[in-house]
Amino acid sequence: MYKTYQKPIINAFPDVKVSEPKISIFVLFLVKILSKFYLFSLIGFAKIVLHDDKILFDVFKRALNKESRCIIAFRHPDGREPQILTYLFLFRLKKLAAKQKIKLKRRAHAIFVYGYEVVRWGGALARFFMPNMGALPIHHTKMDSKGMERLYNAIYEGPYPLALAPEGQVSYSTDFVPRLENGVVRIGFQAASHMEQNDNGCPLEILPLSFHFRFSRSGKSAMFKLLKRVEKLCKLHNENRKLSFEERLNKCREYILRINEARYAIQTDSSLSFNERLEKTVETALVTSERMLGIESEGDFFARLYKVRHLCWDRIFLPDEENLDKTVRVKRSVLDLKAGEAWHIARHQELADFGWYFKHPLPNENTPLHQKVEYVQNLFDFANRTMGGALSNRANIPPSKVIIKMGSPINLTERLTQYKSDKRETINTTLSDLEKAYINCIEEVNKKESN
């Protein structure tokens, strides 16, 4: 008997349904049991160190006492930040605050905001734990009135701070701030304005929070192992033996870039810098994904990137197909093929996503170890995305220390007068102040750690 069709490797699925966000005592109990094991899988034996911890304790004290509302604007350079903060807030913050004679009214917690796509690629555990810990899903690319209503209610009602990453997604860089989206500031001002109009009486503040990873000799050793892995992927491990660290990195990234240029039929132009050539490759990758989806290149780079990402996920997890098992065979096969096509289209988007950030100068022998490690991790990711990988395939070297640095809170309520007279300018100024706070955190941590 002949087969009438070829079943694709990737199938279409019914869209992911998660329960309404709530804080489940039972789930928090499970998290308490599992969190140390999970955290170990992320950061190994790394020590979590707080800089300017009193700022954090005072912010939580005011929020838990309902004397203020707070948005924790945390940097997202690595991907592990929400998990680290969840563990810190739930299981360590109250005791650490008590050591400084700051009494918190209840267990500390924060309500994290995440993109809907996270529960699609995050698997069953993410779908179970995230909504049951109060985390709020939101769409990046389309109107989501229900999601926004949840978000604003979390701010109005408190008492837990809302936690957002103003970078919008993982930025792959600890010591640089590549970009900030204005959503956190815009949401903050709208909430502060609403609270003032309703005589809430609580000020609303944004707390800048910055992450910094540091490595020991074992991290250095792991870095060189990862670099050798990249060299083997590029078949350069024999040629690179006698080269300096910087030259080894340069040969690998040049090889990977040339592979991508050939893939997209881009003529290599040696008169251009690496970054200029990479920008052409990134733009071509994104245009390729748009062309394959049959959509126009409209809006700025990240609006286009998010649109492609969501369209691909919507073809894999079908929002309007709840009874796929009962779908007519021919129709089901076409949906599966479109899902497979979407997965392949998303490989171009993943390369464009990472490539936009991969612009930092090559480290040399005198570069601080944490910057070297980060660059090698990113170099591996450059190869990984070229081969069809995603963030989930990223190789993160366990740090010896995770430093969390707080900046001074930005009181949005005090800026409402300026906001009412010129919304755009006030949002831009506040966003600039937030960026300056991050840069100050980076400079202060680097200065303190180098002494």
Stockholm file with secondary structure:
# STOCKHOLM 1.0

chainA/1-451         MYKTYQKPIINAFPDVKVSEPKISIFVLFLVKILSKFYLFSLIGFAKIVLHDDKILFDVFKRALNKESRCIIAFRHPDGREPQILTYLFLFRLKKLAAKQKIKLKRRAHAIFVYGYEVVRWGGALARFFMPNMGALPIHHTKMDSKGMERLYNAIYEGPYPLALAPEGQVSYSTDFVPRLENGVVRIGFQAASHMEQNDNGCPLEILPLSFHFRFSRSGKSAMFKLLKRVEKLCKLHNENRKLSFEERLNKCREYILRINEARYAIQTDSSLSFNERLEKTVETALVTSERMLGIESEGDFFARLYKVRHLCWDRIFLPDEENLDKTVRVKRSVLDLKAGEAWHIARHQELADFGWYFKHPLPNENTPLHQKVEYVQNLFDFANRTMGGALSNRANIPPSKVIIKMGSPINLTERLTQYKSDKRETINTTLSDLEKAYINCIEEVNKKESN
#=GR chainA/1-451 SS CCCSSCCCSSCCEECCCCCCCCBCHHHHHHHHHHHHHHHHHHHTTCEEEEESHHHHHHHHHHHHTTSCEEEEEECCSSSCHHHHHHHHHHHTHHHHHHHTTCCCSSCCCCEEEEETHHHHHSHHHHHHHHHHBTCEEECSSSCCHHHHHHHHHHHHHCSSCEEECTTSSCCSCSSCCCCCCTHHHHHHHHHHHHHHHTTCCCCEEEEEEEEEEECCHHHHHHHHHHHHHHHHHTTCTTTTTTSCHHHHHHHHHHHHHHHHHHHTTCCCCTTSCHHHHHHHHHHHHHHHHHHHHTCCCCSSHHHHHHHHHHHHHHHHEETTCSCGGGSCHHHHHHHHHHHHHHHHHHHHHHHHHHHHHCCCCCCCTTSCHHHHHHHHHHHHHHHHHHTTCCGGGCCCCCCSEEEEEECCCEESGGGHHHHHHCHHHHHHHHHHHHHHHHHHHHHHHHHHHHC
#=GC SS_cons         CCCSSCCCSSCCEECCCCCCCCBCHHHHHHHHHHHHHHHHHHHTTCEEEEESHHHHHHHHHHHHTTSCEEEEEECCSSSCHHHHHHHHHHHTHHHHHHHTTCCCSSCCCCEEEEETHHHHHSHHHHHHHHHHBTCEEECSSSCCHHHHHHHHHHHHHCSSCEEECTTSSCCSCSSCCCCCCTHHHHHHHHHHHHHHHTTCCCCEEEEEEEEEEECCHHHHHHHHHHHHHHHHHTTCTTTTTTSCHHHHHHHHHHHHHHHHHHHTTCCCCTTSCHHHHHHHHHHHHHHHHHHHHTCCCCSSHHHHHHHHHHHHHHHHEETTCSCGGGSCHHHHHHHHHHHHHHHHHHHHHHHHHHHHHCCCCCCCTTSCHHHHHHHHHHHHHHHHHHTTCCGGGCCCCCCSEEEEEECCCEESGGGHHHHHHCHHHHHHHHHHHHHHHHHHHHHHHHHHHHC
//
